[in-house]
Each structure stands twice: as C-alpha cells, then as structure tokens.
Amino acid sequence: MSLHRWLYRREYGLRSMRGDFDNVMNLVYGSLTDFEHWNDIPNQTSDYGAVFNLEFSPKGNVLVAACEKKSILFFDTVTQKQTYHIKDAHNDNVNCIKFLDERMFATCSDDTTVALWDLRFLKKKVRSLHGHSNWVKNIEYSHKDNLLVTSGFDGSIFTWDINSHTEQGLIYQKVFHTSGLMRCRISPDCTKLVICSTGGYLMIIHHLDLTSLHKDLNGFRPSIYRLMQMGHQYIPQAAKFDHVFSKKQKKNRVELVTDFPEENDAEVILALQIHPLGHSILSRNISYDEKTEWSCIHDINEEPTDITEQVQEEHQSSKRKRKLVCESEDESQSGMGAGGDESGDSTDDLLFSINRRQRVLRPRLPGRGAPPPPPPTLPSASSSSSSSTANNTVPSSQPQSTTAAAAAASNQTFVPDIWAAEVTVQERAIRQNRPRNSNAVTGYNYVYAISSGVLPAIAASASSNRSGNDSTNNRSSDSPSRRSGRSYRSDAAANSTDGSSTSSSDSPPYLPLGRIRVRPLIIPLKRNNYYNRERKIFENPKKLMYYIQEPNKGKGFIKEPSFSADGRIVCSPYDNGVRLLGYTETSSEYPQHFQEIETIKQKPRTLCVLKELRCHDDKVLSTKFSPTEPLLATGCKSGKVVWYHPVL
C-alpha cells in the first residue's frame, strides 16, 4: 500500500489493514536522506575535535554535542544551525551528555568529574561533582528515585542526590563496583539497570532499587562468577551469591547475559543502548581477534522460570542419596578400621564437611580404631610462642604437636588461589601498541588476591611443606618447611608494598608449617562422586534475538549506535557512514508475543540492512534519533555533524 492510499483510508476513517503501518514506517525510514552538513571541511579536523556523543532535549528542540577538545556544542533542530558553544567545559575530553529535564543537563569527562548545566545560563556550571578516580564515561538519571547515576573506568557506579546540598557538596554513594566496567543504562521505566564490561558479558538488574543496591549486591563480583561458569569449577566465594539470581530476590535480582553469535567471541562490549519502550538491549562488542565488531540485540524481559529452583531441587535429591551412601560407607569403614590398619593411615583420617564444602583433616588419637577427638581451640600467638620457647626440645611425635596440628587445621585460614589485576583502558591500549621487544615496565592499576575456597588451607600447607619434609626427614623444628613459611610471609609483605593494593583483611596469615604434620588426602571414589555432584553451576538463560557483523574500523574509539523513537530502526556506525537496521525487511516492531520471542531465542536472526548512508569523510562515532520525529543526527571523528530526514 502506498503512503497516499494509507492517508486516504485514514482520512475517511476506514479500518486499517494488518501490516499497513509497518509498510508506512518502512517508507519513512527508507527515504531518510542527508540534507544539512555542519563543519563540512574536507580533510580537516574541527577546532572542537571529534564528536563523541549526541543528545536531544526531551522535546527535541535542542541538540547537544560532546566533543573531544573539552567543548560542548548546541544546535537548533529546526534550522540545524549552531546556536552556542562552551570551550573548556572540562579539563579533558567530554564523553557523555544526559538531560535531566527540559532545562537541566549533565556532562562527564575524562577529568573524572561530572558537571551540571542549565540551558538558560550556560556561562557557568551549576555544580561540579567529584567522586570518581578514573574517566567517567556514562550518565543516567532515575526519575523514580530522583538520583543521578554515573559510571566510569574505575569500575564504580555512583548515585548523586542533586537536590541535596551540604558543605562538602552533594550527597553521593557508591552503589556497585566491578572490574572492567564500560557502560551502564537505566530502562525508561527505571526498573532495570544494565551493565556491560570488558569481560564479554552483560548484567541485568531487575526490580531496581538504587537505595538498597549497595546492600543487596555487597561483595558480589560478576567477573568471578562468570569465571566459575566458564571454567565449570565450583568456586564457593562466588557460589555464595547464588541467591541474587533467584526470583526470591524481590529487589535487585541479577541476570547475566553471555550468549552471542557463534562467530562472535565477545571480549569488550563498548556501547550499550536500551529500547525506547524497554523491550531489548542493543550492544556493540569487539571480538577476541579484534578484527570484527558485532551489534547484538538481547531481550531484556525477565525469564518466566527460575533456574535456581531447579538446581536446588537437584541439590536436595542428591543430598539425600549422598547421606545414605555415606552412612553405609562409614559403617563399613569403621569395621575395617577396628580390624587391622596397623599404620593408622586409613581413610578415616579424612572427614568431609559437605554442607560447608570444605575438606577438614582431624588427627586420630594414638591407637587403632579410635574415633577422632573434637578439634581444640586455636591458642593465641603469644601463648603459642611462649610454649614453643619453653618446650623447644619436645619431639614431633608427642601429643602437643598433634594438638597444634589439629588447632591449625581447624582454623579457617586465607588461601589465595585467584589473583586479579585491573588495568585501565588507556594502559591496555598502550600495551597493545608497544613492540614485543620493548623493555618498558608498567604496573597494574590494582592487584588483589581472592580466596575461592576450592583449595583447602591444609592442602596448600602440605604442597608447600612436602619438599622440606622429604629433604630433612623431620629432623628439627627449624626445617626448610618452616623457613619457607617465613619467606612466604616476607614475600607477601613485600608484594603489599610493591604497587599492589591489598588490605590487611585480605592478606594471608602466617602458618607455622614446620609444626603441622599433614596426612595425604585419600578420597574414596564413590563419596567423591557425590561430593562433586552437589556442586551445581547453572547456566545463564538465552537472551540473544538479533545480530549483525560490523567492520572494526577506527580502532580505539567507541562507536555509539542508537534506536529510533519508536524502536523499529537501529542506526549503527559503519565506517565513514551509517547503516539503518531493522528486525524485518518491512521495519516491523520488536516482537511482543511470548511465543514469538522464545522462538527467536532458540534460533537468533540476522538484522536486515534497510539502507546505507555514507556522508562523512572520517569514521562515524556517534548517532542519535530525535525523540519526537524521524530526524537523525550523526557525528564523526573529524568533528562533522550531518542531519538526515525523510524525503517522501
């Protein structure tokens, strides 16, 4: 149906046919053409630098551009002319602009600050906000809580109460922190928060409550949880946050999105947008080989089923089976222990604490078949040192050494088995461009140790103590194993002062390894099978709906795609131009029915290229649709701004 035929039927009040509006919008978006170019200087960069971000006012009458050289530009959308500019708005690149209402807007910069502005008086900032320690890349505003939300490359998300005022400035709070944070977006209804990172995953927080977010997700590290899922290795330090994925979490429930096209090994998710009606997530990532980029659309809606409940049901059933088998094995092994284990090194020395998911070694009393005594309390450092000085001639076979070994085994010590290092994006780019034969040394921005709980403390002591015990045959208390314990402590102290930020609570305590006699771990086969069967690691739900491959041109720059006002069209930067992408060839809306969405999830589809527009002389970095009309603006690396509108 032609556009005139559709207008004729609408004028006479005739009932529209199914698919008529899709055809009309397809004609509108398919006829978009450039009609106005600002700063069109061939092969020359603008005095304001590259255009990193574009933002329309809520009514669509003003367009604001964030530029590379510390500047902010203002345009009238009716005449497409520049009306005002602010030089030195920040002390570094201006990255993002966000309107809070019709007159107030906020900007963020690489100078780690956020600024508030008033359109009615642009000669001076309303207020500057200080709190981030690295580049600030994103700004959002929650109308429900009246809070400004900012995120930066320091991995922190801050909330600011712009209506408060104290002697120190605004009241702000760090509500979440994760390594590799890139962008965060809030849905239009302010009920969801979406986070993208350099780890190749998205995190959706449903039923968002910014006032309690810091409490509900305190200590949760999505990167460690994702490491557990990818390695299929149970990490208790991460698994203790399984409850944040359950639907019993009434506020701030978490979902991880990790499904991408088969050819796309997503590494860094650079850009992030949310559908204007809150239906989906648009992201743009770089593959691991850094040769291609991919634009992907994931469904944002909450899954109807709770996968954690299924895991808990399987856990309960396996727990009952394991209890029956363990009881029968204990009875049979107790009879064997009373019969003829002369050496005393039977499997009864290894007792499992399944519910705590730790292996606990308990020493046996002298004699065959004697049950293990309860572990004594760990004496203080002063008392242990005095007793060791007074009784330095006591042999290791006496009960005092056995008691000390039991006390050390019962103490829950810190055993670091995961080391994480955070490096800024700027430093990462410098390292990639540095030649391999370079001798330059640069430190990490932040290094810390994590105790996952997989490696038992006694097992770690045994592995470090084995070489010393074998070489000296336990000749004296000043064995190499004890000296190795002291050297480990000194190395840890040296590392804490060598550019790595570690707190006192995270540093491993000193263990007198020379005084601990550890038996080898002998794990019964059947019991070990039930022990491992309890460790359920659930998979993330499928969310991918649409995708398309993009060229990786203009490396080192973030390219911002955008949705149209009705969410039918995606404008994606494509080399020196843009591509208009749709879900179907007729520019239909995003699927609304549950069955259709589930069908697409099982077999994601490729986005349809509706039109390709090349009107720039350099790489396009930013795109934005007007919220009130089919008007599009794009900005490129050389500082040129191009306007597009439909020509019917």
Secondary structure, 3 states (H helix, E strand, C coil): CCHHHHHHHHHCCCCCCCCHHHHHHHHHHHCEEEEEEECCCCCCCCCCCCEEEEEECCCCCEEEEEECCCCEEEEECCCCEEEEEECCCCCCCEEEEEECCCCEEEEEECCCEEEEEECCECCCCCEEEECCCCCEEEEEEECCCCEEEEEECCCEEEEEEEEEEECCEEEEEEEEECCCEEEEEECCCCCEEEEEECCCCEEEEECCCCCCHHHHCCCCCHHHHHHHHHHCCCCHHHHCCHHHHCCCCCCCEEEEECCCCCCCCEEEEEEEEECCCCCEEEEEEEECCCCEEEEEEEECCCCCCCHHHHHHHHHHHHHHHHHHHHHHHHHHHHHHHHHHCCCCCCHHHEEEECCCCEEEECCCCCCCCCCCCCCCCCCCHHHHHHHHHHCCCCCCCCHHHHHHHHHHHHCCCCCCCEEEEECCHHHHHHHHHCCCCCCCCCCCCEEEEECCCCCCHHHHHHHHHHHHHHHHCCCCCCCHHHHHHHHHHHHHHHHHCCCCCCCCCCCCCCCCHHHCCCCCCCCCHHHHHHHHHCCCCCCCCCCEEEEEEEECCCCCCCCECEECCCCCEEEEEECCEEEEEECCCCCCCCCCCHHHHHHHHHCCEECEEEEEECCCCCCEEEEEECCCCCCEEEEECCCCEEEEEECC
